[in-house]
Amino acid sequence: MTSHPSGTARARRAAATAGAAALLALAVPGTARADGGPAAYDRGPSPRSAGAPARDGGAPAYDDSGPAPTPYMGWNTYYGLGAPTEVQVRSVADHLVSSGLRDSGYDIVWLDGGWQADTPRDSAGRLTADPQRFPSGIPALVSYLHQRGLKAGIYTDAGDYDPASCGLGSRGHYQQDADRFAAWRIDAVKVDFLCGIAEKLDPGPAFKEFSDAVARSGRPMILNLCNPLTDDWGLPHTPAQDAHNAYVYGPTTADSWRSGTDIAYGTPTAGEWPNVLRNMDANAWHPEAQGPGHYNDPDYLIPMRTMPDGSYELTQEESTTQLVMWAEMASPLVIGSDPRTLTTAMLDTLRNPEIVGVDQDPLGIQGVRVATDATGDTYSKVLQGAGRRAVVLLNRSGQPAERTIDFAAAGLTGKVAVRDLRARADRGTHTGSYTVTVPAHGTAFLKLTGTDDAPGVPLGTHSTASPALVRDGAALTAFTRGAHGELRAQTGRDGHWSARTTDLGGPTHGRFLGDPAAYAGPGGRIDVFVRGTDGAAYLRSYDHGRWGRWQNLGGDLADAPTAAYEGPGRWTLFATGADGTVRSRGPRGGWTSIGAPDGLALYGRPSAVTDAAGRTHVAVRTADDAVWTRVRGADGTWSDWSSLGGTVSGAPTLVAAGGTVRLLARASDYTLWRRDYDAAGGSWSGWYPQPDFVSAALDGSAGATTAADGSVLLVFRGVDGLVHQSAL
């Protein structure tokens, strides 16, 4: 949040920084929790995309990735200039061109707070620029930038204007301001929340209203949300409105959203290295929330900002580490320092095409932590192309240290070619691992090329949602969602899959939202449940050798449905309703609510299964990132909700197998974790990983069914979108 706040707002900001640091001292994201649960995630919702069906409870269904298909890049005025002037901005813009930064991708010139007049609106309520700072006006500046191959960004706030708390507020003027920015030919809008915090607004609905206004303006504009996401800012707080909520509302609302507090404040000061680590760690919490067109934003790059005594708040190595980590996490690369003050060496680093290339990889996958120890961390990021990874060996300590990448941790096997991206030099071919000495507060940034070590058999099919799987004897059928939101079926037997898929369309305009849920009954019958684009549940059945029509089951659903399935006509459908609770109905209709864990919002679809004893288990992921279950006994009585812990941020998968129930969930490093239900004792085991599912093997949730021998058969989507079939 960067609007040059008053002293009161600045004090709040300092408190938030201390609070975030304290929280990070207690929990390292991306690792197992003390309760034994995984830091498990599922790719989250999609960017603003007109009519695009959701993926995994919201991610993009096809190639509409908005105005930023790869992380956007540029420069912002806040840290380098404070309240900017037209002359300064033009000078920096010229430097972006002459230094080669523009040609390296840093092409947005973003006005932060301070561009507006002291009285921000004229008599008609229109935003106006400060006439002394911008005598030519914003449209003239935008034209200047566009003529030089640059884009123009601007700043506002989602709350009501209150000069005691913020410099600018758009609440009550969302459409007017969006139209104003569109008329000025603005290319990117940052929406702060200082005003919103002061009046204790709920950020999700406020940002959504502004996002809708931008969409209605008719001009594609990048939308960046800036909310600090900590309780210290005085927001109304419930467990559902914790530091993770931007990962819930951000991907469906904007092209990027801040994942933590400001990385620095005001005048450059020594010792910013801990702040770089703080924002990096906060950004690591939810890698699944982003993909092409929608990104976690850990704040601006602050390379070597000069302090009043002429020294730097970050060293060259620390500045490079920030750039490398931001690139590894596929973050927006926005320079906060004044680029005119940077050394030639720093400019060369910012322009390094191999570092920038990792950030701009078209898969848009955020690198994840795959190993950590007292000295530092290892991150791995899947790149486009078979067997390619970008790996960072991070040394957090103040002394040089040897760091090793175990290739298996990055999901690679066989001989692996190693390239040093910082040095732009090959380092030979290695087997098993690679070790290098990393400077204090530094990184080794490596591109690895080897053989993917993913489990199972590839189906040769892409899916835009997590797939479903059914079994009829030895025959398997996988259900996926196509590029345009249509349902597709593909058959296999004995590890061999047909190269052809059957297009089954969808219930609403030929498509559906979220993940399909499929179940096999006797005599070769298959029932498939989906959520239509109208929010209702639908059923389509295969019986007597042919597919029937879609049946509308009604409901007002917020995510994909699932079913506790005992056979044709004997099922209970469950889904997250628009009211935020788990809704259910049977074959005869009558949607009812079974509630939700007290005070917790649900995230993603539920999972449900009926075990051999006739108990129905429902599992949900809540916004506090835990898995909760509720059980209906054979007598129809429901238990209370019970937490299974974990730090899950994706949909769980339940499957009945061998007289018990298994729970599967993906972890933050894209591995698969599991818990088992003890039917006799009525309790769950602890979390434990599935060793065949190395990092980057799994994206989203697994579709599961039971084999004849009681083992579990899976279909799952890799991070490249390709579907595989495996077994546990």
Helices and strands as residue ranges (DSSP letters): H 7-26, E 73-76, H 77-81, H 86-98, E 108-110, E 116-121, E 127-129, H 138-147, E 151-157, H 174-183, E 188-192, H 194-198, H 203-217, E 222-225, G 231-233, G 239-241, H 246-253, E 256-258, H 273-283, G 287-289, E 295-297, H 316-328, E 333-335, G 339-341, H 344-351, H 353-359, E 368-372, E 376-382, E 388-395, E 401-406, G 407-410, E 412-420, E 425-431, E 433-438, E 443-452, E 457-462, E 468-472, E 475-481, E 487-493, E 496-497, E 502-505, E 513-520, G 522-524, E 526-531, E 537-543, E 546-547, E 551-554, E 562-567, E 570-576, E 582-586, E 589-595, E 607-610, E 616-621, E 627-632, E 642-645, E 653-657, E 660-666, E 672-678, E 683-684, E 688-689, E 699-706, E 712-717, E 722-727
